[in-house]
Amino acid sequence: MLRDIIKKEIMETITSPKFVFTFLLCTVLILLSVYTGISNFQAEKKEYDAAVGLNKKNLESQPSYQALAGLGTKINRPPQVLSTIASGVSEAVGRVATVNVAYDPNMVDSKYESNPVFSIFGALDLSFIVKIVLSLFAILFTYDAIVGEKERGTLKLTLSNRVPRDRLIMGKFIGGYISLLIPLIIPLILSLLIMLVYPNISMAGEDWIRLLLMFLIFFLYLSVFFTLGLFVSARTSKSATSFLILLFIWVIFVTIIPKVSVLAASQIRPIPSVHEITAKKDAYLQQIQGGSQKVVMDWMKQNQTKPGEDPKVFQEKFKKYIEDLQNELTGKIDANNAALERDYQMRKRAQERLAVNLSRISPASALMFSSMSLARTGLEEHDRFVASVRAYKPIFTKWINPKMMQAINFQTGEMTGKVLLSDMPQHRFEPETLGKSLARTLPDFLVMIGLILIFFVGAYVSFLKYDVR
């Protein structure tokens, strides 16, 4: 009997005009989003390769180590292949940071900075399509699943044939859910084929696992709205009322809760602005630079060349003193900046965690956080990359400072010698492992499963007591 109910539910749905409309629109939107994502990734990859090559040429063309220390080296953030599915915050945050001896590196030159018009509408990626469009289709498929049959009189007729209510609601759930997934699965399979055959799209084994997990979270997200639709449909007596209630809940889940959570977190855990932190760093830098001039002058007065002494002895002594002083001052500046940055990042992470945890009661937030973590395009991955760049700065400084001291001619003040980059330390960044990404997304999976169980049990119990008259 259950099989007959499922078959009837599927046949009624797939032969309806709303299924044809949904299938066509899903196919167009999903394929368009994947194609757009692939095109953006290829453009970013090409831009990244060009930027890395140009940076190498710039470093090699520097006339001296002093010029190299001031110019610094540029660290570009590599694009992630799964940004084709969930672009996350990758387009809103900076793509390159300059590491030199003077300033703390910060990420700049985001895609939105280069072309602000993109920030108006956001990215049309697959996670956006699922979050907005497909969740609305899930509501469209279920808002009249029970109450609609009651209005048409078919529900009373079906139950008069001694069809158990528990089997009827199970059949409606399984058949309706299969009907909803068909417009999603077929375009997704076509998208995978496109990614397989498209040139310059290389995905490792871990990337495929991450992609399948993203598809799983998409299915769970749609299940939340599907079971919610069944629940509301089983609690109302008119289909128009059911649709309005579902639309109201959708707006709360998808738009209100995520934005209110961020605002609430900023009020509960306020943090200083980036400009305040930068001003503190600059003030300390000026303080150190001003004090160092007096220290050097005092040292020169105390260590003046006495009559009969070889000037070269003084020069070597002065060179050694300047090198040690520079290392000491650079260490102080780095330590001060690191302390300020550590405190700022700690408070910022606390605010972000609060905002994320508050917004997780919304399945839309859980969908976005989990898909971004799996695609390595979320805030955590960005923070990890920034931290790796800042950790590289003292390594670069430790390498360039002795080079500058060895190259300087204290008699003429000119820099001598050719810049050699063979022993220059390189920046390394290890992307987050799959295990850590799974641990990070586990709460989102649990939230989705919990909501599905709550709504399904609610629909099941409500339907058993439903008045079909």
C-alpha positions in Angstrom: 0.0 0.0 0.0 2.8 2.4 0.9 4.4 1.8 -2.5 1.1 2.7 -4.2 0.8 5.9 -2.2 4.4 6.9 -3.1 3.8 6.1 -6.8 0.6 8.1 -6.8 2.2 11.0 -5.1 5.1 11.0 -7.6 2.9 10.7 -10.7 0.6 13.5 -9.5 3.5 15.8 -8.9 5.7 15.2 -12.0 2.7 15.5 -14.3 1.7 18.9 -12.8 2.6 22.2 -14.5 4.5 23.3 -11.3 6.9 20.4 -11.7 7.7 21.2 -15.3 8.2 24.8 -14.4 10.4 23.9 -11.4 12.5 21.4 -13.4 13.2 23.8 -16.3 14.0 26.7 -14.0 16.3 24.5 -11.7 18.1 23.2 -14.7 18.8 26.6 -16.2 19.8 28.2 -12.9 22.0 25.3 -11.7 23.9 25.0 -15.0 24.2 28.7 -15.2 25.6 29.0 -11.7 28.1 26.2 -12.2 29.2 27.6 -15.6 29.6 31.1 -14.0 31.6 29.6 -11.1 33.9 27.7 -13.4 34.5 30.9 -15.5 35.2 32.9 -12.4 37.6 30.3 -11.0 39.5 30.1 -14.3 39.8 33.9 -14.4 41.0 34.0 -10.8 43.5 31.2 -11.5 44.9 33.0 -14.5 45.1 36.3 -12.5 46.8 34.5 -9.6 49.5 32.9 -11.9 50.1 36.2 -13.5 50.4 38.0 -10.2 52.9 35.4 -8.8 55.0 35.7 -11.9 55.0 39.5 -11.8 55.9 39.5 -8.2 58.9 37.3 -8.9 60.1 39.6 -11.6 59.7 42.7 -9.4 61.8 41.1 -6.7 64.6 40.1 -9.1 64.7 43.6 -10.6 65.3 45.4 -7.3 68.6 47.3 -7.3 69.4 46.6 -3.6 68.3 44.7 -0.6 67.2 48.0 1.0 64.8 48.6 -1.9 63.6 45.0 -1.6 63.0 45.5 2.2 61.0 48.6 1.6 59.0 47.2 -1.4 58.5 43.8 0.2 57.1 40.7 -1.4 53.5 40.2 -2.4 51.7 37.1 -1.1 48.7 36.2 -3.3 45.8 34.0 -2.0 45.4 31.0 -4.3 41.8 30.4 -5.6 39.9 27.3 -4.4 38.4 25.0 -7.0 35.2 24.5 -5.0 34.5 28.2 -5.1 32.7 27.2 -8.3 30.0 25.8 -6.0 30.2 28.1 -2.9 32.2 31.3 -3.4 31.8 32.3 0.3 33.6 35.4 1.4 36.4 35.0 -1.2 35.1 37.8 -3.3 34.6 40.2 -0.4 38.0 39.9 1.3 41.4 40.9 -0.1 43.4 38.7 -2.4 47.0 39.9 -1.8 49.1 41.1 1.1 52.5 42.9 1.0 55.1 41.7 3.4 57.9 44.2 4.2 60.1 45.2 7.1 58.0 48.2 8.2 54.3 47.4 8.3 52.0 44.6 9.4 50.7 42.8 6.3 47.0 43.1 5.5 44.9 41.6 2.8 43.8 44.1 0.1 42.5 44.3 -3.4 39.3 42.3 -3.1 37.1 41.6 -6.2 34.5 44.0 -4.8 37.2 46.7 -4.5 38.2 46.2 -8.1 34.7 46.2 -9.3 32.1 47.4 -6.7 29.1 46.6 -8.9 29.6 42.9 -8.0 28.9 43.7 -4.3 25.4 45.0 -5.1 24.0 41.7 -6.2 26.4 39.1 -4.8 27.5 35.9 -6.4 25.2 33.6 -8.3 26.7 30.4 -7.0 25.0 27.0 -6.4 24.7 27.6 -2.6 22.8 30.8 -3.3 20.4 29.0 -5.7 19.7 26.2 -3.2 19.3 28.7 -0.3 16.9 31.0 -2.0 15.3 29.4 -5.0 15.1 25.7 -4.2 13.9 26.3 -0.6 11.0 28.3 -2.1 10.2 25.4 -4.4 10.2 23.0 -1.4 7.5 25.3 0.1 5.6 25.4 -3.2 5.6 21.6 -3.3 4.2 21.1 0.2 2.1 24.0 1.3 -1.1 22.3 0.1 0.1 18.7 0.4 -2.5 17.9 3.1 -4.7 20.9 3.4 -5.1 21.1 -0.4 -6.4 17.6 -0.6 -8.8 18.4 2.2 -10.2 21.4 0.3 -10.6 19.3 -2.8 -12.3 16.5 -0.9 -9.8 13.8 -2.0 -8.3 13.4 1.5 -11.7 12.4 3.0 -12.3 10.0 0.0 -8.9 8.4 0.5 -9.3 7.8 4.2 -12.8 6.4 3.7 -11.0 3.5 1.9 -9.5 2.5 5.2 -6.0 3.8 4.3 -4.0 4.0 7.5 -3.1 7.6 8.2 0.5 6.8 9.2 1.1 5.2 5.8 -0.5 8.0 4.0 1.7 10.6 5.6 4.8 8.5 5.0 3.8 8.0 1.4 3.3 11.7 0.9 6.6 12.5 2.5 8.6 9.9 0.5 6.8 10.5 -2.8 6.8 14.3 -2.5 10.5 14.4 -1.5 11.5 12.3 -4.5 9.6 14.6 -6.7 11.3 17.6 -5.3 14.8 16.0 -5.7 14.4 15.1 -9.3 14.7 18.7 -10.5 17.8 19.0 -8.4 19.6 15.8 -9.0 19.5 15.8 -12.8 21.1 19.3 -13.2 23.6 18.4 -10.5 24.7 15.3 -12.4 25.0 17.4 -15.6 27.1 19.9 -13.5 29.5 17.2 -12.4 29.9 16.1 -16.0 30.7 19.6 -17.0 33.3 19.9 -14.2 34.9 16.6 -15.3 35.3 17.6 -18.9 36.0 21.3 -18.5 39.7 22.1 -19.1 41.9 23.4 -16.3 39.5 22.2 -13.6 41.5 19.8 -11.6 39.9 18.2 -8.5 41.8 15.8 -6.1 40.1 12.9 -4.3 39.5 15.1 -1.2 37.8 17.8 -3.3 35.3 15.2 -4.6 34.5 14.1 -1.0 34.0 17.7 0.0 31.7 18.2 -3.1 29.6 15.2 -2.2 29.3 16.5 1.4 28.1 19.8 0.1 25.5 18.1 -2.0 24.4 16.2 1.1 24.0 19.4 3.1 21.9 20.8 0.1 19.6 17.8 0.4 19.2 18.2 4.1 18.5 21.9 3.8 15.7 21.2 1.3 14.4 18.4 3.6 14.0 21.0 6.4 11.7 23.2 4.3 9.9 20.1 2.9 9.1 18.7 6.3 8.2 22.2 7.5 5.7 22.5 4.7 4.1 19.2 5.6 3.9 20.2 9.2 2.2 23.6 8.5 0.0 22.0 5.9 -1.2 19.5 8.6 -1.9 22.3 11.1 -4.0 24.6 8.9 -7.5 24.3 7.4 -6.9 26.5 4.3 -4.1 26.3 1.7 -3.8 30.1 1.5 -3.2 30.3 5.2 -0.6 27.6 5.0 1.3 29.3 2.2 1.4 32.7 4.0 2.6 31.1 7.2 5.4 29.2 5.3 6.4 32.3 3.5 6.6 34.2 6.8 8.8 31.5 8.3 11.0 31.4 5.2 11.7 35.1 5.5 12.5 34.8 9.2 14.9 31.8 8.5 16.6 33.1 5.4 16.9 36.8 5.9 16.0 38.0 9.4 17.8 35.6 11.7 21.2 35.8 10.0 21.2 39.6 9.9 19.9 40.1 13.4 22.4 37.6 14.8 25.3 39.6 13.4 23.9 42.9 14.8 23.2 41.3 18.2 26.8 39.8 18.4 28.3 43.3 17.6 26.3 44.8 20.5 27.0 42.0 23.0 30.7 41.7 22.1 31.9 45.0 20.6 35.4 45.1 19.1 37.7 48.1 18.1 37.8 49.0 14.5 40.7 48.1 12.2 41.6 51.8 11.9 42.1 52.0 15.7 44.4 49.0 15.7 46.4 50.4 12.8 46.7 53.8 14.5 48.1 52.1 17.6 50.6 50.2 15.5 51.7 53.4 13.7 52.0 55.3 17.0 54.3 52.6 18.4 56.4 52.5 15.1 56.9 56.3 15.3 57.8 56.0 19.0 60.4 53.4 18.2 61.9 55.2 15.2 62.1 58.5 17.2 63.9 56.8 20.1 66.3 54.9 17.9 67.8 58.1 16.4 68.7 59.4 19.8 70.1 56.0 20.8 72.3 55.9 17.7 73.6 59.4 18.2 74.5 58.6 21.8 76.3 55.5 20.7 78.3 57.4 18.1 79.3 60.0 20.7 80.5 57.3 23.1 82.3 55.4 20.4 84.0 58.1 18.4 87.2 57.2 16.6 90.2 58.2 18.6 93.3 59.7 17.0 95.5 57.0 15.5 92.7 54.4 15.3 91.8 52.7 12.1 88.5 54.1 10.7 87.6 50.6 9.4 87.5 49.3 12.9 84.8 51.9 13.8 82.9 51.1 10.6 82.8 47.4 11.3 81.8 48.1 14.9 79.1 50.5 13.8 77.8 48.1 11.2 77.5 45.4 13.8 75.8 47.8 16.3 73.3 48.9 13.7 72.5 45.3 12.7 71.9 44.3 16.3 69.9 47.5 17.0 67.7 46.9 13.9 67.0 43.3 14.9 66.1 44.5 18.4 63.8 47.2 17.2 62.2 45.0 14.6 61.6 42.4 17.2 60.0 45.0 19.5 57.7 46.2 16.7 56.8 42.7 15.7 56.1 41.8 19.3 53.9 44.9 19.8 52.0 44.3 16.6 51.6 40.6 17.3 50.2 41.4 20.8 47.7 44.0 19.4 46.7 41.7 16.6 46.4 38.7 18.9 44.1 40.6 21.2 42.1 42.0 18.3 41.8 38.6 16.6 40.7 36.9 19.8 37.9 39.5 20.4 36.9 39.3 16.7 36.7 35.5 16.8 34.6 35.6 19.9 32.2 38.0 18.2 32.2 35.8 15.1 31.5 32.7 17.1 28.7 34.4 18.9 27.1 35.6 15.6 27.5 32.1 14.0 26.1 30.3 17.0 23.1 32.7 17.3 22.4 32.4 13.6 22.6 28.6 13.5 19.0 28.3 14.5 18.4 29.3 10.9 18.9 26.4 8.4 20.0 29.0 5.9 22.9 30.1 8.1 23.8 26.4 8.7 23.8 25.8 5.0 26.1 28.8 4.2 28.5 28.1 7.0 28.9 24.4 6.2 29.1 24.9 2.4 31.8 27.6 2.9 33.8 25.5 5.3 33.7 22.5 2.9 34.6 24.7 -0.1 37.4 26.4 1.9 36.0 29.8 1.1 34.7 30.8 4.6 35.9 33.2 7.2 38.0 30.6 9.0 40.1 29.8 6.0 40.6 33.5 5.3 41.7 34.1 8.9 44.1 31.1 8.7 45.7 32.5 5.5 46.1 36.0 7.0 47.7 34.4 10.1 50.1 32.5 7.9 51.1 35.7 6.1 51.7 37.5 9.4 53.7 34.6 10.7 55.9 34.9 7.5 56.7 38.5 8.1 59.3 37.9 10.9 60.8 35.2 8.8 61.2 37.6 5.9 62.6 40.3 8.2 65.1 38.0 9.8 66.4 37.1 6.3 66.5 40.6 4.8 68.0 42.6 7.7 71.5 40.9 7.7 71.5 41.2 3.9 71.0 44.9 4.1 73.7 45.4 6.7 76.2 43.3 4.7 75.4 45.3 1.5 75.7 48.8 2.9 78.9 50.8 2.4 79.2 53.1 5.4 81.7 55.3 3.8 79.6 56.3 0.8 76.1 55.3 2.2 75.5 53.3 -1.0 74.1 49.8 -1.3 76.5 47.3 -2.9 76.1 43.8 -4.3 73.4 42.2 -6.4 70.1 41.0 -4.9 70.1 37.2 -4.7 66.8 35.4 -4.0 68.0 31.8 -4.0 68.0 31.6 -0.2 64.9 33.8 0.4 62.4 31.9 2.5 59.1 31.2 0.8 55.6 31.7 2.3 53.8 28.3 3.0 50.1 27.8 3.6 48.5 24.5 4.3 44.7 24.5 3.6 42.4 23.1 6.2 42.3 19.3 6.3 39.0 17.4 5.6 38.8 16.1 9.1 38.9 19.7 10.6 36.4 20.9 8.1 34.1 18.0 9.0 34.4 18.8 12.7 33.6 22.4 12.0 30.5 21.5 9.9 29.2 18.8 12.3 27.0 21.3 14.3 25.4 22.4 11.0 24.6 18.8 10.0 23.1 18.2 13.5 21.0 21.4 13.3 19.5 20.3 10.0 18.8 16.7 11.1 17.3 18.0 14.3 14.9 20.4 12.5 13.9 17.7 10.0 13.0 15.3 12.9 11.1 18.0 14.8 9.1 19.1 11.7 8.4 15.5 10.5 7.3 14.3 13.9 5.1 17.4 14.2 3.6 16.7 10.7 3.1 13.0 11.6 1.3 13.6 14.9 -0.7 16.5 13.5 -1.9 14.4 10.6 -3.0 11.5 12.8 -5.3 13.9 14.6 -6.2 15.9 11.5 -9.9 16.8 10.9 -10.6 16.0 7.3 -14.2 17.3 7.3 
